Amino acid sequence: MTPALKGTTLDGKHADIATMRGDVVVINIWGSWCAPCRKEAPELRKLAEKTEPLGVHFLGIDIRDNRTAAKAFERNFGITYPSIYDPGSRTVTGFKQLAARAVPTTYVLDKQGRVAALSIGPLTYQDFHPIIKDIAAENA
């Protein structure tokens, strides 16, 4: 099962994955300092936009970063989904053996909160859209 993921977003709001239970959730571990994260940001934005009608939620976890740089990253790449601000990288340890070992890492959680797909390194829309779509279609 998914770890308890909650915290304060870059915008100062509270985010809690528990409120997304029953839906497919894409969790992306990133940092503004990460070149591969900059490469994948437009792909994630497009995935979020195209899968929202399927009831898919996106949640970022910004690690080892400063708030100003992270907010600029989101603004520059047009990221509209929330990101938990986690400069100490504590949130990701809850994934235990699946904990992110590289940045970016992306998890797709099924409607039961289980890790159904995992990408280590930058993903592409073309490769990941069918995966998310299939997971969202399960038990639809």
N, CA and C atoms as a LAMMPS dump frame, in Angstrom:
ITEM: TIMESTEP
0
ITEM: NUMBER OF ATOMS
420
ITEM: BOX BOUNDS ff ff ff
-5.0000000000000000e+02 5.0000000000000000e+02
-5.0000000000000000e+02 5.0000000000000000e+02
-5.0000000000000000e+02 5.0000000000000000e+02
ITEM: ATOMS id mol type element x y z
1 1 1 N 0.831 -1.195 0
2 1 2 C 0 0 0
3 1 3 C 0.869 1.25 0
4 2 1 N 0.253 2.304 -0.394
5 2 2 C 0.923 3.583 -0.465
6 2 3 C 1.209 4.128 0.926
7 3 1 N 2.363 4.756 1.077
8 3 2 C 2.627 5.39 2.369
9 3 3 C 1.719 6.597 2.559
10 4 1 N 1.643 7.051 3.791
11 4 2 C 0.918 8.284 4.059
12 4 3 C 1.748 9.42 3.475
13 5 1 N 1.213 10.08 2.483
14 5 2 C 1.903 11.209 1.861
15 5 3 C 1.087 12.456 2.124
16 6 1 N 1.625 13.308 2.956
17 6 2 C 0.936 14.567 3.212
18 6 3 C 1.966 15.603 3.609
19 7 1 N 1.596 16.834 3.391
20 7 2 C 2.486 17.918 3.74
21 7 3 C 1.972 19.231 3.208
22 8 1 N 2.813 20.228 3.303
23 8 2 C 2.471 21.564 2.836
24 8 3 C 2.99 21.735 1.421
25 9 1 N 2.135 22.244 0.552
26 9 2 C 2.52 22.445 -0.844
27 9 3 C 3.367 23.714 -0.979
28 10 1 N 3.917 23.874 -2.153
29 10 2 C 4.704 25.077 -2.439
30 10 3 C 3.867 26.345 -2.29
31 11 1 N 2.552 26.212 -2.454
32 11 2 C 1.65 27.355 -2.296
33 11 3 C 1.146 27.522 -0.871
34 12 1 N 1.664 26.698 0.054
35 12 2 C 1.291 26.829 1.451
36 12 3 C -0.01 26.148 1.835
37 13 1 N -0.578 25.34 0.932
38 13 2 C -1.806 24.612 1.229
39 13 3 C -1.455 23.222 1.732
40 14 1 N -2.439 22.551 2.307
41 14 2 C -2.233 21.19 2.802
42 14 3 C -2.591 20.203 1.694
43 15 1 N -1.748 19.213 1.476
44 15 2 C -2.028 18.135 0.525
45 15 3 C -1.926 16.82 1.268
46 16 1 N -2.874 15.941 1.003
47 16 2 C -2.896 14.633 1.656
48 16 3 C -3.409 13.619 0.641
49 17 1 N -2.568 12.635 0.343
50 17 2 C -2.95 11.637 -0.649
51 17 3 C -4.192 10.852 -0.224
52 18 1 N -4.464 10.814 1.062
53 18 2 C -5.645 10.093 1.556
54 18 3 C -6.929 10.643 0.934
55 19 1 N -6.928 11.921 0.578
56 19 2 C -8.122 12.521 -0.037
57 19 3 C -8.293 12.07 -1.487
58 20 1 N -7.283 11.398 -2.036
59 20 2 C -7.327 10.946 -3.43
60 20 3 C -7.585 9.442 -3.538
61 21 1 N -7.755 8.767 -2.424
62 21 2 C -8.001 7.321 -2.437
63 21 3 C -9.214 7.003 -3.307
64 22 1 N -9.118 5.906 -4.025
65 22 2 C -10.196 5.523 -4.929
66 22 3 C -9.98 6.039 -6.335
67 23 1 N -8.987 6.896 -6.524
68 23 2 C -8.641 7.424 -7.844
69 23 3 C -7.204 7.035 -8.176
70 24 1 N -6.879 7.091 -9.448
71 24 2 C -5.498 6.887 -9.879
72 24 3 C -4.717 8.157 -9.539
73 25 1 N -3.523 7.976 -8.972
74 25 2 C -2.698 9.108 -8.571
75 25 3 C -1.296 8.928 -9.16
76 26 1 N -0.797 9.973 -9.794
77 26 2 C 0.567 9.992 -10.311
78 26 3 C 1.389 10.872 -9.374
79 27 1 N 2.447 10.291 -8.821
80 27 2 C 3.314 11.01 -7.891
81 27 3 C 4.67 11.173 -8.545
82 28 1 N 5.126 12.412 -8.657
83 28 2 C 6.41 12.701 -9.285
84 28 3 C 7.356 13.333 -8.277
85 29 1 N 8.518 12.694 -8.091
86 29 2 C 9.566 13.214 -7.213
87 29 3 C 10.489 14.057 -8.087
88 30 1 N 10.692 15.324 -7.715
89 30 2 C 11.455 16.234 -8.569
90 30 3 C 12.185 17.284 -7.755
91 31 1 N 13.023 18.031 -8.437
92 31 2 C 13.696 19.189 -7.865
93 31 3 C 14.018 20.176 -8.977
94 32 1 N 13.973 21.445 -8.675
95 32 2 C 14.25 22.46 -9.707
96 32 3 C 15.696 22.413 -10.185
97 33 1 N 16.584 21.863 -9.382
98 33 2 C 18.004 21.752 -9.676
99 33 3 C 18.313 20.578 -10.612
100 34 1 N 17.317 19.757 -10.899
101 34 2 C 17.476 18.492 -11.624
102 34 3 C 17.249 18.68 -13.126
103 35 1 N 18.309 18.535 -13.926
104 35 2 C 18.2 18.704 -15.385
105 35 3 C 17.188 17.732 -16.004
106 36 1 N 17.199 16.44 -15.641
107 36 2 C 16.186 15.542 -16.211
108 36 3 C 14.75 15.936 -15.825
109 37 1 N 14.586 16.562 -14.656
110 37 2 C 13.258 17.028 -14.242
111 37 3 C 12.782 18.143 -15.171
112 38 1 N 13.699 19.012 -15.558
113 38 2 C 13.347 20.085 -16.498
114 38 3 C 12.962 19.493 -17.852
115 39 1 N 13.641 18.415 -18.232
116 39 2 C 13.34 17.759 -19.504
117 39 3 C 11.934 17.148 -19.485
118 40 1 N 11.55 16.545 -18.358
119 40 2 C 10.264 15.853 -18.32
120 40 3 C 9.09 16.752 -17.922
121 41 1 N 9.344 17.94 -17.404
122 41 2 C 8.252 18.803 -16.926
123 41 3 C 7.166 19.052 -17.977
124 42 1 N 7.52 19.379 -19.229
125 42 2 C 6.454 19.573 -20.228
126 42 3 C 5.659 18.286 -20.495
127 43 1 N 6.321 17.143 -20.391
128 43 2 C 5.651 15.852 -20.591
129 43 3 C 4.642 15.597 -19.466
130 44 1 N 5.047 15.883 -18.23
131 44 2 C 4.149 15.706 -17.081
132 44 3 C 2.963 16.659 -17.159
133 45 1 N 3.226 17.901 -17.561
134 45 2 C 2.13 18.873 -17.683
135 45 3 C 1.088 18.352 -18.677
136 46 1 N 1.561 17.843 -19.809
137 46 2 C 0.653 17.322 -20.837
138 46 3 C -0.091 16.087 -20.324
139 47 1 N 0.609 15.196 -19.629
140 47 2 C -0.039 14.013 -19.057
141 47 3 C -1.135 14.407 -18.072
142 48 1 N -0.839 15.372 -17.214
143 48 2 C -1.819 15.826 -16.228
144 48 3 C -3.051 16.394 -16.918
145 49 1 N -2.835 17.205 -17.945
146 49 2 C -3.954 17.814 -18.671
147 49 3 C -4.8 16.768 -19.381
148 50 1 N -4.155 15.811 -20.033
149 50 2 C -4.868 14.818 -20.846
150 50 3 C -5.534 13.722 -20.024
151 51 1 N -5.047 13.471 -18.804
152 51 2 C -5.635 12.389 -18
153 51 3 C -6.595 12.901 -16.921
154 52 1 N -6.647 14.195 -16.726
155 52 2 C -7.581 14.754 -15.742
156 52 3 C -9.022 14.325 -16.015
157 53 1 N -9.483 14.314 -17.291
158 53 2 C -10.861 13.866 -17.546
159 53 3 C -11.112 12.405 -17.156
160 54 1 N -10.047 11.623 -16.994
161 54 2 C -10.176 10.223 -16.575
162 54 3 C -10.216 10.09 -15.048
163 55 1 N -10.136 11.221 -14.341
164 55 2 C -10.151 11.207 -12.883
165 55 3 C -8.79 10.96 -12.263
166 56 1 N -7.734 11.189 -13.035
167 56 2 C -6.369 10.975 -12.54
168 56 3 C -5.884 12.244 -11.833
169 57 1 N -5.281 12.061 -10.66
170 57 2 C -4.713 13.172 -9.905
171 57 3 C -3.194 13.118 -9.996
172 58 1 N -2.57 14.277 -10.014
173 58 2 C -1.109 14.375 -9.99
174 58 3 C -0.692 15.065 -8.7
175 59 1 N 0.402 14.597 -8.128
176 59 2 C 0.967 15.202 -6.93
177 59 3 C 2.479 15.157 -7.057
178 60 1 N 3.104 16.307 -6.982
179 60 2 C 4.555 16.368 -7.002
180 60 3 C 5.108 16.347 -5.592
181 61 1 N 6.344 15.893 -5.469
182 61 2 C 7.071 16.001 -4.209
183 61 3 C 8.411 16.627 -4.55
184 62 1 N 8.561 17.87 -4.141
185 62 2 C 9.762 18.659 -4.432
186 62 3 C 10.783 18.42 -3.332
187 63 1 N 11.918 17.815 -3.691
188 63 2 C 12.917 17.452 -2.682
189 63 3 C 14.21 18.249 -2.857
190 64 1 N 14.952 18.355 -1.749
191 64 2 C 16.272 18.995 -1.712
192 64 3 C 16.29 20.306 -2.51
193 65 1 N 15.335 21.159 -2.241
194 65 2 C 15.154 22.367 -3.04
195 65 3 C 14.887 23.551 -2.131
196 66 1 N 14.88 24.743 -2.724
197 66 2 C 14.399 25.9 -1.974
198 66 3 C 13.092 26.354 -2.617
199 67 1 N 12.226 26.882 -1.802
200 67 2 C 10.867 27.209 -2.23
201 67 3 C 10.833 28.185 -3.415
202 68 1 N 11.688 29.185 -3.405
203 68 2 C 11.682 30.184 -4.472
204 68 3 C 12.022 29.558 -5.817
205 69 1 N 13.072 28.74 -5.849
206 69 2 C 13.476 28.084 -7.098
207 69 3 C 12.402 27.103 -7.568
208 70 1 N 11.797 26.389 -6.626
209 70 2 C 10.77 25.411 -6.974
210 70 3 C 9.519 26.091 -7.539
211 71 1 N 9.108 27.192 -6.932
212 71 2 C 7.939 27.912 -7.439
213 71 3 C 8.211 28.485 -8.823
214 72 1 N 9.43 28.964 -9.053
215 72 2 C 9.807 29.47 -10.376
216 72 3 C 9.767 28.343 -11.405
217 73 1 N 10.227 27.16 -11.029
218 73 2 C 10.192 25.982 -11.9
219 73 3 C 8.754 25.7 -12.325
220 74 1 N 7.844 25.63 -11.349
221 74 2 C 6.447 25.356 -11.667
222 74 3 C 5.852 26.431 -12.575
223 75 1 N 6.161 27.663 -12.292
224 75 2 C 5.652 28.769 -13.11
225 75 3 C 6.201 28.691 -14.533
226 76 1 N 7.504 28.472 -14.664
227 76 2 C 8.144 28.418 -15.986
228 76 3 C 7.629 27.273 -16.848
229 77 1 N 7.296 26.15 -16.224
230 77 2 C 6.847 24.984 -16.991
231 77 3 C 5.329 24.815 -16.993
232 78 1 N 4.618 25.737 -16.366
233 78 2 C 3.159 25.698 -16.382
234 78 3 C 2.572 24.526 -15.61
235 79 1 N 3.255 24.11 -14.549
236 79 2 C 2.771 23.003 -13.727
237 79 3 C 1.661 23.529 -12.819
238 80 1 N 0.48 22.931 -12.919
239 80 2 C -0.662 23.429 -12.15
240 80 3 C -1.079 22.489 -11.025
241 81 1 N -0.597 21.252 -11.026
242 81 2 C -0.946 20.344 -9.937
243 81 3 C -0.061 20.652 -8.73
244 82 1 N -0.517 20.305 -7.524
245 82 2 C 0.232 20.653 -6.314
246 82 3 C 1.499 19.823 -6.136
247 83 1 N 2.457 20.404 -5.452
248 83 2 C 3.673 19.703 -5.06
249 83 3 C 3.922 19.941 -3.582
250 84 1 N 4.14 18.84 -2.861
251 84 2 C 4.53 18.94 -1.461
252 84 3 C 5.973 19.415 -1.409
253 85 1 N 6.213 20.413 -0.587
254 85 2 C 7.572 20.934 -0.402
255 85 3 C 8.26 20.095 0.663
256 86 1 N 9.298 19.356 0.262
257 86 2 C 9.963 18.409 1.153
258 86 3 C 11.483 18.539 1.018
259 87 1 N 12.051 19.65 1.508
260 87 2 C 13.492 19.862 1.326
261 87 3 C 14.358 18.793 1.991
262 88 1 N 13.838 18.115 3.01
263 88 2 C 14.607 17.068 3.688
264 88 3 C 14.414 15.68 3.1
265 89 1 N 13.595 15.56 2.053
266 89 2 C 13.337 14.29 1.359
267 89 3 C 12.775 13.21 2.284
268 90 1 N 12.017 13.588 3.278
269 90 2 C 11.472 12.615 4.232
270 90 3 C 10.249 11.881 3.695
271 91 1 N 9.463 12.553 2.886
272 91 2 C 8.214 11.989 2.389
273 91 3 C 8.445 10.703 1.607
274 92 1 N 9.473 10.683 0.772
275 92 2 C 9.686 9.556 -0.135
276 92 3 C 10.14 8.284 0.566
277 93 1 N 10.616 8.369 1.783
278 93 2 C 11.072 7.166 2.481
279 93 3 C 9.923 6.217 2.799
280 94 1 N 8.715 6.715 2.778
281 94 2 C 7.56 5.869 3.04
282 94 3 C 7.326 4.804 1.984
283 95 1 N 7.948 4.947 0.831
284 95 2 C 7.799 3.939 -0.221
285 95 3 C 8.642 2.7 0.055
286 96 1 N 9.415 2.741 1.137
287 96 2 C 10.255 1.626 1.578
288 96 3 C 11.129 1.095 0.441
289 97 1 N 10.977 -0.177 0.038
290 97 2 C 11.87 -0.738 -0.976
291 97 3 C 11.714 -0.078 -2.34
292 98 1 N 10.62 0.617 -2.567
293 98 2 C 10.435 1.329 -3.83
294 98 3 C 10.805 2.81 -3.719
295 99 1 N 11.435 3.199 -2.613
296 99 2 C 11.805 4.602 -2.415
297 99 3 C 12.682 5.089 -3.567
298 100 1 N 12.448 6.32 -3.954
299 100 2 C 13.186 6.907 -5.083
300 100 3 C 14.684 6.878 -4.83
301 101 1 N 15.401 6.345 -5.786
302 101 2 C 16.863 6.308 -5.709
303 101 3 C 17.494 7.303 -6.682
304 102 1 N 16.655 7.889 -7.501
305 102 2 C 17.113 8.876 -8.478
306 102 3 C 15.989 9.895 -8.661
307 103 1 N 16.355 11.035 -9.155
308 103 2 C 15.383 12.094 -9.434
309 103 3 C 15.5 12.411 -10.919
310 104 1 N 14.392 12.428 -11.631
311 104 2 C 13.021 12.233 -11.181
312 104 3 C 12.651 10.75 -11.075
313 105 1 N 11.683 10.494 -10.209
314 105 2 C 11.037 9.192 -10.117
315 105 3 C 9.535 9.454 -10.11
316 106 1 N 8.801 8.63 -10.854
317 106 2 C 7.358 8.797 -10.946
318 106 3 C 6.675 7.475 -10.626
319 107 1 N 5.667 7.546 -9.76
320 107 2 C 4.858 6.395 -9.389
321 107 3 C 3.446 6.609 -9.921
322 108 1 N 2.822 5.546 -10.4
323 108 2 C 1.396 5.591 -10.728
324 108 3 C 0.718 4.624 -9.762
325 109 1 N -0.171 5.164 -8.956
326 109 2 C -0.901 4.367 -7.983
327 109 3 C -2.276 4.016 -8.552
328 110 1 N -2.67 2.764 -8.42
329 110 2 C -3.989 2.369 -8.889
330 110 3 C -5.052 2.846 -7.896
331 111 1 N -6.292 2.515 -8.183
332 111 2 C -7.4 3.007 -7.359
333 111 3 C -7.398 2.439 -5.946
334 112 1 N -6.639 1.36 -5.738
335 112 2 C -6.513 0.78 -4.404
336 112 3 C -5.289 1.33 -3.666
337 113 1 N -4.548 2.241 -4.303
338 113 2 C -3.386 2.852 -3.675
339 113 3 C -2.108 2.055 -3.82
340 114 1 N -2.106 1.06 -4.689
341 114 2 C -0.908 0.242 -4.921
342 114 3 C -0.079 0.827 -6.052
343 115 1 N 1.237 0.656 -5.955
344 115 2 C 2.111 1.113 -7.046
345 115 3 C 1.878 0.189 -8.232
346 116 1 N 1.307 0.743 -9.303
347 116 2 C 0.989 -0.029 -10.504
348 116 3 C 2.026 0.189 -11.603
349 117 1 N 2.753 1.301 -11.536
350 117 2 C 3.804 1.586 -12.516
351 117 3 C 4.831 2.494 -11.855
352 118 1 N 6.059 2.386 -12.321
353 118 2 C 7.17 3.144 -11.757
354 118 3 C 8.108 3.537 -12.88
355 119 1 N 8.521 4.787 -12.887
356 119 2 C 9.498 5.271 -13.859
357 119 3 C 10.63 5.946 -13.103
358 120 1 N 11.837 5.478 -13.346
359 120 2 C 13.016 6.111 -12.756
360 120 3 C 13.721 6.84 -13.89
361 121 1 N 13.86 8.145 -13.741
362 121 2 C 14.405 8.97 -14.815
363 121 3 C 13.268 9.663 -15.534
364 122 1 N 13.61 10.533 -16.479
365 122 2 C 12.575 11.316 -17.153
366 122 3 C 11.666 10.442 -18.019
367 123 1 N 10.369 10.663 -17.887
368 123 2 C 9.412 9.915 -18.688
369 123 3 C 8.933 10.756 -19.86
370 124 1 N 8.25 10.103 -20.803
371 124 2 C 7.679 10.826 -21.935
372 124 3 C 6.17 10.619 -21.962
373 125 1 N 5.486 11.579 -22.51
374 125 2 C 4.032 11.489 -22.668
375 125 3 C 3.682 10.249 -23.474
376 126 1 N 4.37 10.073 -24.581
377 126 2 C 4.085 8.978 -25.511
378 126 3 C 4.18 7.617 -24.817
379 127 1 N 5.177 7.436 -23.981
380 127 2 C 5.356 6.154 -23.3
381 127 3 C 4.411 5.974 -22.119
382 128 1 N 4.126 7.054 -21.401
383 128 2 C 3.392 6.914 -20.14
384 128 3 C 1.884 7.107 -20.256
385 129 1 N 1.409 7.813 -21.275
386 129 2 C -0.029 8.04 -21.416
387 129 3 C -0.806 6.721 -21.511
388 130 1 N -0.381 5.76 -22.35
389 130 2 C -1.141 4.503 -22.415
390 130 3 C -1.142 3.74 -21.086
391 131 1 N -0.066 3.825 -20.342
392 131 2 C 0.024 3.141 -19.048
393 131 3 C -0.982 3.74 -18.07
394 132 1 N -0.995 5.059 -17.971
395 132 2 C -1.922 5.737 -17.052
396 132 3 C -3.367 5.471 -17.478
397 133 1 N -3.61 5.534 -18.779
398 133 2 C -4.956 5.313 -19.306
399 133 3 C -5.447 3.9 -18.964
400 134 1 N -4.582 2.909 -19.113
401 134 2 C -4.95 1.524 -18.79
402 134 3 C -5.232 1.359 -17.296
403 135 1 N -4.41 1.958 -16.463
404 135 2 C -4.603 1.855 -15.014
405 135 3 C -5.909 2.546 -14.614
406 136 1 N -6.198 3.693 -15.225
407 136 2 C -7.445 4.421 -14.94
408 136 3 C -8.672 3.632 -15.396
409 137 1 N -8.522 2.826 -16.451
410 137 2 C -9.652 2.052 -16.991
411 137 3 C -9.985 0.833 -16.133
412 138 1 N -9.039 0.372 -15.312
413 138 2 C -9.288 -0.773 -14.445
414 138 3 C -10.396 -0.441 -13.454
415 139 1 N -11.345 -1.315 -13.34
416 139 2 C -12.475 -1.154 -12.414
417 139 3 C -13.242 0.145 -12.642
418 140 1 N -13.224 0.629 -13.876
419 140 2 C -13.923 1.893 -14.161
420 140 3 C -15.43 1.682 -14.176
